Amino acid sequence: MQLPNLVNTFGHAMFEKYGCKVHKLTINAQFTCPNRDGSKGIGGCTFCNNESFNPNAIQTPSIADQLENGRTVVRKRTGARKYIAYFQAYTNTYAHVAILEKMYNQVLKERDVIGLSIGTRPDCVPDATLELLAKYKEQGHEVCLELGLQTASDETLDTVNRGHTFSEYEDAVHRAQNLGLDICTHLIIGLPGEKPEDSLKTLKKVVDLGTNGLKLHPLHIVRNTKLAKEWEAGNYIPLKFTEYTNIASEIIRHTPGDVVFHRITGTAQMEVLLAPEWCNKKWMVLNDIAANLHQFGAQGSAIGKPFKSNKVYT
């Protein structure tokens, strides 16, 4: 059973809307983060090493080259001919609005780029930036604000040194919604001290606030992070493969059918990944989740029912 038959995926949602495959092209615009440069903190989140999904800034090609390189790969792999420019690395609203506008305009000038997906933090979306994004949407572009919440627990957010609170996420969502912007919320499964039911509490809060999309990630341990030191000292035990796929499947079952899943797992480069090893096996994870959903119910089938993270398909 294929995932689009079980989950409202981003790819399927875009195909329904545009009648063709639409793919995100990842861009590293060499932003930093207020939790790293001293504005809010130094060192960033305990799990954060940007090399896990991006090369060193010195090696980063221009935005134009990144778009072209991405096109080349995607065309061969999926045949997509329309693209969303996904500003991913670090905090992609962390600059003056005039600088952001110049960058965003650059990619939107490309004939095959139909919109923007902006990855950022809930505490880094001033009104002027939201108004700029709303302007692009009014012009007919696809626009999505991707907010890295990770968890609704302020205690956990403090433990992993996020540098923001859930109330800041609430505020950002309300202001974005007032301008008609779509929200995709990033959630991490397996954060230190969190139980499976904590994931459901977070899910309920973000769904109740009206998030349009979700991204699920397993917490993976990468080199040169505080979390890596905690893991090496035996103070953090990562999720097992079936633990993650079971929790992710239950989250999907408890999510309304109109919420779009932009991602249901995440990977890290082998050069920096320490644990768990299965985080580098994307298709194995996706296939296991698909099998679980096929056996126990697809997206939306468990709304209002108890959260059961031990459903292992046989």
DAQUIUR-V357670 format. One record per residue. RES is the residue in one small letter. PHI is phi in whole degrees, 0 to 359 (none if undefined). Layout:
res	phi
RES	PHI
RES	PHI
This chain:
res	phi
m	none
q	278
l	304
p	301
n	278
l	240
v	225
n	280
t	277
f	301
g	301
h	293
a	298
m	291
f	295
e	298
k	279
y	250
g	74
c	203
k	287
v	237
h	231
k	279
l	253
t	287
i	234
n	254
a	267
q	62
f	283
t	244
c	214
p	294
n	269
r	237
d	267
g	100
s	297
k	240
g	183
i	230
g	101
g	75
c	295
t	296
f	260
c	268
n	220
n	300
e	294
s	293
f	221
n	213
p	287
n	302
a	303
i	296
q	268
t	285
p	293
s	296
i	300
a	299
d	292
q	296
l	298
e	292
n	298
g	295
r	304
t	302
v	291
v	293
r	301
k	289
r	277
t	237
g	80
a	296
r	235
k	238
y	223
i	252
a	281
y	257
f	281
q	253
a	293
y	58
t	250
n	270
t	236
y	271
a	192
h	299
v	301
a	294
i	291
l	299
e	301
k	297
m	294
y	296
n	298
q	301
v	281
l	287
k	286
e	290
r	298
d	265
v	265
i	261
g	178
l	233
s	233
i	247
g	276
t	202
r	258
p	297
d	266
c	232
v	231
p	296
d	303
a	299
t	290
l	297
e	294
l	297
l	296
a	295
k	297
y	296
k	294
e	297
q	281
g	102
h	279
e	284
v	224
c	224
l	264
e	262
l	260
g	278
l	273
q	81
t	202
a	271
s	274
d	296
e	296
t	292
l	303
d	291
t	300
v	266
n	61
r	292
g	85
h	216
t	243
f	293
s	297
e	290
y	296
e	304
d	297
a	297
v	297
h	299
r	292
a	293
q	297
n	297
l	259
g	80
l	274
d	278
i	243
c	243
t	258
h	270
l	233
i	252
i	261
g	99
l	295
p	306
g	84
e	267
k	261
p	307
e	293
d	294
s	296
l	292
k	298
t	296
l	304
k	300
k	295
v	285
v	291
d	298
l	284
g	98
t	300
n	272
g	215
l	223
k	233
l	254
h	225
p	280
l	286
h	248
i	258
v	240
r	300
n	61
t	230
k	295
l	298
a	299
k	293
e	295
w	294
e	297
a	274
g	81
n	265
y	217
i	245
p	290
l	295
k	282
f	307
t	290
e	296
y	294
t	296
n	292
i	294
a	300
s	296
e	293
i	300
i	298
r	296
h	266
t	257
p	304
g	295
d	274
v	278
v	268
f	269
h	281
r	196
i	236
t	202
g	219
t	233
a	227
q	293
m	300
e	296
v	245
l	286
l	257
a	191
p	284
e	299
w	294
c	295
n	267
k	249
k	305
w	289
m	296
v	295
l	298
n	294
d	291
i	296
a	300
a	295
n	296
l	295
h	296
q	279
f	251
g	125
a	270
q	304
g	85
s	284
a	245
i	299
g	87
k	257
p	300
f	275
k	238
s	271
n	251
k	279
v	254
y	289
t	234
